Amino acid sequence: MADARITLSYSRDAGIVAIASGEHYPWAHTALEETGFRRGEAGVYHLPADASRATVADLVRCAERHRTSVSTSSRRFIGDAARDMARLLPGQWDTTVEIYSHPVWQEDLVPWIWDSGELGRALQTERIPYAATLADPVSGTTLLLVERPGHQLDYLVGAFVPEGLEEGYGDPHAPRSIVLPPFPGRAAQAVADRYLPSYEQAVHARHAAAIATVLQRIGSERETWEAMVASGRYSDASPLNVNALGAATEEFLDQSWRSFVTVVDRAPALLNRCRPASSPWPQDAAALTRLATALTDAEGLRKELLCGGPLRPQERNARAWPAIETWLADGEAFLRQARVSAPHRRPALAVSAPLALPVARRAQRR
């Protein structure tokens, strides 16, 4: 049988809604349109208010002609679930329904999910034709909410990779998705008390690891460059003339600046969290002050370059190197302070009485 499906669920605002999926999902669209369903936001179909109950029965018969199966979800419409939870979370969250009608669309999603738990595995092994996102524009956090495969009522929530980081697939620092109950109050509490703190701690650890990697790489390249200068030879022992030494130096400085941009991007948030006075190393305060000053100088240089400042590479390198050298000298102090300044758990949300949810009858990133 051809792969075309229609999933029906109930929405508090729109009534009966339908989502098409499968490799031949256009057949499902045809059946929905022929029986009076109207396409709405995000590609979700709904019945108009004046439709009769017979329309659903008509849909089943029409879908059969178009080789499309029809099923009824055991949950309410996922857009409602996301909105109800978002209203109870701290801050302002924007919700969107996403439909991955064709399996390839779901596969495209996998690299951008930052998860080391059940959600990441489910996206790779289970068919998930729709989901909802919850986005906090202030923090830049975007969550993904899906119905938990193989369960009648639960949900899974995880996160997309934070902006500025690479793709999230396989990242050892990724947080673990959690299971949510179908009650908005309890679900919001689980997200606020358990998931968001672990997510923020994971972001912090990921940034710290990236900075450590950059400083280690620049330090290793500096040792190689210094050894080459001292010996007057390349690493393969061939002689190094004056012109080649100058070119090698500029290449080292160019590469160091390109790598150091990662520190410029990621260190400010971590540096702001450091409280050396309350750490086991209060003596690090002076080093952190030097690092903050060097970071400010590097940020100014980068802004000047982004605005098209007329700086020759040699001038840029001459201005950048003191900041880089400061971070190489005091980077260990920063890293140990960053390790003990990870975000802590948030205060628990007040739990409202669980809401009785209507049981629904059995979501495109593009």
C-alpha positions in Angstrom: 0.0 0.0 0.0 1.3 3.5 -0.9 2.6 5.6 2.0 0.0 8.4 2.5 -1.6 9.1 5.8 -4.0 11.5 7.5 -3.9 12.0 11.3 -6.9 13.6 12.9 -6.8 15.4 16.3 -8.9 17.9 18.2 -8.0 21.6 18.6 -9.6 23.8 21.2 -9.8 26.7 18.7 -10.1 25.0 15.4 -12.1 21.9 16.2 -11.1 18.8 14.1 -7.7 19.3 12.5 -5.8 17.0 10.0 -2.2 16.5 9.2 -1.0 14.7 6.1 2.2 12.7 6.0 4.0 10.0 4.0 6.1 9.8 0.9 2.9 10.3 -1.1 1.4 13.0 1.2 -0.1 15.0 -1.8 -2.7 12.2 -2.1 -3.7 12.9 1.4 -4.0 16.6 0.6 -6.3 15.8 -2.3 -8.6 13.7 -0.1 -8.8 16.5 2.5 -9.5 19.2 0.0 -12.2 17.1 -1.8 -14.1 16.6 1.5 -14.1 20.2 2.6 -11.1 20.5 4.8 -9.3 23.9 4.5 -5.5 24.3 4.6 -4.4 26.7 7.4 -1.3 27.9 9.0 1.8 25.6 8.8 -0.1 23.3 6.5 -2.5 22.1 9.1 -6.0 21.3 7.6 -9.2 22.0 9.6 -12.9 21.7 9.1 -14.9 24.9 8.7 -17.3 25.7 11.5 -20.3 24.9 9.4 -19.1 21.4 8.4 -21.3 18.5 9.3 -20.2 15.4 11.3 -20.7 13.4 8.2 -17.6 15.1 6.7 -15.2 12.9 8.7 -17.0 9.7 7.4 -16.8 11.2 3.9 -13.1 11.8 4.4 -12.5 8.1 5.3 -14.2 7.0 2.1 -12.5 9.6 0.0 -9.1 8.8 1.5 -9.6 5.1 0.6 -10.1 6.1 -3.0 -6.8 8.0 -2.9 -4.9 5.1 -1.2 -4.6 7.1 2.0 -5.1 5.8 5.6 -6.8 7.8 8.3 -6.1 7.5 12.0 -7.2 9.4 15.1 -4.6 10.7 17.6 -4.9 9.8 21.2 -3.7 13.3 22.1 -5.1 16.8 21.5 -3.6 19.0 18.8 0.1 19.5 19.5 -0.2 23.2 18.8 -2.6 23.6 21.7 -0.2 21.5 24.0 2.7 23.8 23.1 0.8 27.0 23.6 -0.6 25.9 27.0 2.8 25.0 28.2 4.5 28.1 26.8 2.1 30.4 28.7 3.3 28.8 32.0 7.0 29.0 31.3 9.1 31.9 32.6 9.6 34.6 29.9 7.8 34.9 26.6 7.8 31.9 24.3 6.6 31.9 20.7 5.1 28.6 19.5 5.0 27.2 16.0 3.7 23.9 14.6 6.0 22.2 12.1 5.0 19.4 9.7 7.5 16.9 8.3 5.1 15.3 5.8 7.9 13.6 3.8 10.3 11.5 5.7 13.3 13.4 4.2 12.2 16.5 6.0 12.5 14.8 9.3 16.0 13.5 8.3 17.0 17.1 7.5 16.0 18.0 11.1 18.3 15.5 12.8 21.6 17.4 12.6 20.1 20.5 14.2 18.7 18.8 17.3 21.0 19.1 20.2 20.2 16.1 22.3 21.8 13.1 23.9 18.6 11.4 25.0 15.4 9.8 23.8 14.4 12.6 21.4 17.6 12.4 19.4 17.2 8.6 19.1 13.5 8.9 18.2 14.1 11.3 15.4 16.6 8.8 13.8 14.5 5.7 14.3 10.8 6.6 14.5 8.5 8.4 12.2 7.5 11.8 13.6 5.4 13.6 11.0 4.8 16.8 13.1 6.1 18.7 16.1 5.9 22.1 17.8 8.7 24.5 18.6 8.8 26.9 21.5 11.3 29.8 21.0 12.5 32.4 23.6 13.7 35.4 21.5 15.5 36.8 24.5 17.8 33.9 25.3 17.7 32.5 21.7 16.6 29.1 23.1 14.4 27.0 20.8 12.8 23.8 22.1 11.2 21.0 20.1 8.1 19.2 21.5 7.0 15.9 20.0 4.6 13.2 20.9 6.5 10.4 22.5 6.6 7.4 20.1 5.1 4.2 21.4 3.1 6.0 24.2 -0.5 7.2 24.3 -0.1 10.5 26.2 3.5 11.5 27.0 5.6 14.0 25.1 9.3 14.5 24.6 11.0 17.9 24.7 14.6 18.8 23.6 16.4 21.7 22.0 17.8 22.8 18.8 21.6 23.6 18.7 22.1 27.1 20.0 22.9 29.8 17.5 26.6 30.2 16.9 27.4 26.6 17.6 28.0 23.9 15.0 25.5 21.2 14.2 24.4 19.4 17.3 24.3 15.8 16.2 26.7 13.6 18.3 27.8 16.5 20.6 28.9 15.0 23.9 27.9 18.2 25.7 24.3 18.0 24.5 21.6 18.0 27.2 19.3 15.0 27.5 15.7 15.4 26.4 13.0 14.7 29.0 9.6 13.1 29.1 6.6 15.4 29.8 3.1 14.5 31.0 0.0 15.7 29.2 -0.8 18.3 31.9 0.4 21.8 31.0 1.3 22.8 34.6 3.3 19.7 35.3 4.9 19.9 31.9 6.0 23.5 32.3 7.4 22.8 35.7 9.5 19.9 34.4 10.8 22.1 31.6 11.6 25.1 33.9 13.0 23.1 36.9 14.8 20.2 35.1 15.3 20.8 31.4 16.2 24.5 31.0 18.8 24.4 33.8 20.5 21.4 32.2 20.3 23.0 28.8 21.9 26.2 30.1 24.6 24.2 31.9 25.2 22.3 28.6 25.6 25.6 26.7 28.0 26.9 29.3 30.1 23.7 29.1 30.0 23.7 25.3 31.3 27.3 25.2 34.0 26.6 27.8 35.1 23.5 25.9 35.3 25.5 22.6 37.4 28.2 24.2 39.7 25.6 25.8 40.2 24.0 22.4 41.0 27.3 20.7 43.6 28.3 23.4 45.2 24.9 23.2 45.5 25.0 19.4 46.9 28.5 19.4 49.3 27.6 22.1 50.5 24.5 20.3 50.9 26.5 17.0 52.9 29.2 18.9 55.3 26.5 20.3 55.8 25.2 16.7 56.4 28.7 15.4 58.8 29.6 18.3 60.8 26.4 17.7 61.0 27.2 14.0 62.3 30.7 14.7 64.8 29.4 17.2 66.2 26.8 14.8 66.0 28.7 11.6 64.4 25.7 9.9 61.1 24.3 9.0 59.6 21.3 10.8 61.1 19.1 8.0 64.6 20.6 8.9 64.9 22.5 5.6 66.5 25.9 5.9 64.3 28.9 6.6 65.3 32.2 5.0 64.3 35.7 6.2 61.5 36.2 3.7 60.0 32.8 4.5 60.2 33.5 8.3 58.2 36.7 7.8 55.6 34.9 5.7 55.4 32.1 8.3 55.0 34.6 11.1 52.1 36.4 9.3 50.5 33.1 8.5 50.7 32.1 12.2 49.2 35.4 13.3 46.4 35.3 10.7 45.4 31.8 11.8 45.6 32.8 15.5 43.2 35.7 15.0 40.7 33.6 13.0 40.7 31.0 15.8 40.6 33.7 18.5 37.3 35.0 17.1 35.6 32.0 18.8 36.9 33.3 22.2 35.6 36.8 21.3 32.2 35.4 20.6 31.8 33.0 23.5 33.8 34.2 26.4 31.8 37.3 27.4 28.8 35.4 28.8 31.0 33.0 30.7 33.3 35.8 32.0 30.3 37.7 33.3 29.3 34.7 35.4 32.7 34.3 37.1 32.9 35.2 40.7 36.5 34.6 41.8 35.9 35.9 45.4 33.5 33.1 46.1 35.6 30.4 44.3 38.5 28.4 45.7 40.8 30.7 43.7 40.1 34.3 44.8 43.5 35.2 43.5 42.2 34.8 39.9 40.5 38.2 40.1 43.5 40.1 38.7 43.8 37.6 35.8 40.1 37.9 35.0 40.4 41.7 34.9 43.3 41.4 32.4 41.3 38.9 30.3 38.2 41.2 30.3 40.3 44.2 29.2 42.0 42.1 26.4 38.5 40.9 25.4 37.2 44.4 25.1 40.2 45.4 22.9 39.6 42.4 20.7 35.8 43.1 20.4 36.6 46.7 19.4 39.0 45.4 16.7 36.5 43.0 15.4 33.7 45.6 15.2 36.1 47.9 13.3 36.9 45.1 10.8 33.2 44.2 10.4 32.5 47.9 9.6 35.0 47.8 6.9 37.9 49.5 8.7 40.9 50.1 6.5 43.3 47.8 8.4 46.0 45.9 6.6 46.6 42.4 7.9 49.9 43.3 9.5 48.2 46.1 11.5 45.3 43.9 12.5 47.7 41.2 13.7 49.8 43.7 15.6 46.6 44.9 17.5 45.2 41.4 18.0 48.2 39.6 19.3 48.4 41.3 22.7 44.9 40.2 23.5 45.6 36.7 22.3 48.8 36.6 24.3 46.9 37.7 27.4 44.4 34.9 27.0 47.2 32.3 26.4 48.9 33.5 29.6 45.8 33.6 31.8 43.5 31.2 30.1 43.8 28.5 32.7 42.5 30.9 35.4 39.5 31.6 33.2 38.8 28.0 32.5 38.8 26.9 36.1 36.6 29.9 37.1 34.2 29.0 34.2 34.0 25.4 35.4 32.8 26.5 38.9 30.4 29.2 37.6 28.0 27.1 35.5 24.4 28.2 35.8 22.5 26.8 38.8 19.0 25.4 38.9 16.2 27.9 38.7 13.6 28.4 41.5 10.8 25.9 41.2 7.6 27.1 39.5 4.4 27.1 41.5 2.4 24.1 40.5 -1.2 24.8 39.6 -3.8 22.0 39.8 -3.5 19.7 36.8 -6.0 20.6 34.0 -8.3 17.9 32.7 -7.5 17.7 29.0 -10.0 16.7 26.4 -9.0 13.4 24.8 -8.5 14.1 21.2 -9.6 11.7 18.5 -7.3 9.5 16.7 3.1 18.8 12.4 7.2 21.6 8.1 10.1 23.1 8.6 9.6 24.2 5.1 
